[in-house]
Amino acid sequence: MRSILFLLIIAFPVLLMSACQSGVSREAGHHPGREAEAEEAFYHIPTRKEKRSILNADDTKEMVRGLDDFFDHKLGRNFNGAMLVARKGVVIFEKYKGYGDFSRKSPVNSHTTFQLASTSKPFTAMGILWLQEQGKLKITDSVQKYFPGFAYPGVTLKTLLNHRSGLPNYLYFSDDLWKDRSRLMTNQDVVDLMVKHHPRRQYPPDTHFSYCNTNYIILAAIIEQVSGKSLGAFLKATFFDPLGMKDTYVYNPNTDPLNPMQSLSYDYRAVPIANECFDGVVGDKNVYSTVNDLLKWDQALYGGKLFSDATLEAAFTPYSNEHPGIRNYGLGWRLLVYPDSLKMVYHNGWWHGNTSVFYRFIKDSTTLIILSNRYNKLVYQVKPLWDILHEGEGAAYAGDD
């Protein structure tokens, strides 16, 4: 998302009622009937024995002490949101703090949904890959196959997925081209602007990496065209419902009512942030979820049940290798790939005041999720958590702080 041009400075106390909860979340296996069966078909649900073994381990107890300290002291006194850490699908840490709606004083809890911002992109990416597995499209397809007037030859679905398209960022060219600021844009509006005005591309396709939100708007529009459903309806039918992600949805203010558990967006001073014209665009953002639902999503990406092993390998392969280093990007996922084969798959998000991190430490199946609806750049400072969760493992953290 657009870079942040102000410093986070807290110079005065803000009265904040905290709703802190800790302990283990609802397990997927506790849902009765057909929903539990559907969830279990997609991922392993830890048994009570496995759960006890992990929770009672000395290293887990040491981690929990460190996580408590991080949550209580290093996220800052104005942190407002949720944090969850799991090992092999077992929740070892889960806490909540603050308000979903400051005006109503409604405490954040396990059902409070947060705008994932760019952490929405993996859902869009995996939606495209799912359609490819169904034979509905190929990621080698040209975008012009779906939008014949799209005057950017050489741009494929793959170069959209891995941010190698060279397209201009709609957040910038729309400032000049979108005249009706009172109306929220749609994905089709962005495509139409590009077809009509041909804003200048940044560079030729597939020559280097450049993170660009336009890529995921176009991917979402292609999903809608191919599936015949809105992005929200498609993701609900394809991922959210089968995985039992009851508190996850795409929110489009053009068409959808506000969810009763939906958190509102605030700046660092706890001042509400209103919608702007870009808020009607989905695919690059606008998935709302909870830490527990994101854990279900995380677990479903192991084991080759929701996707084939080949698809997962393609999604988590680094595609931008022009420069040395461990940072890279797959198909909808940021990557840290170390020489010793240690790999982290993750995505961060920021939009308005919403900040999110979703880390998957593949080697030991550890999951870290932090969601906040009040702007707080401390959310991104993951290095202390790396040290807590991987003490003594040797690899130095080099993620996005």
Summary of the structure (lengths in Angstrom):
residues: 401
radius of gyration: 20.5
end to end distance: 15.4
largest distance: 62.0
contacts: 1309
relative contact order: 0.17
helix: 35%
strand: 16%
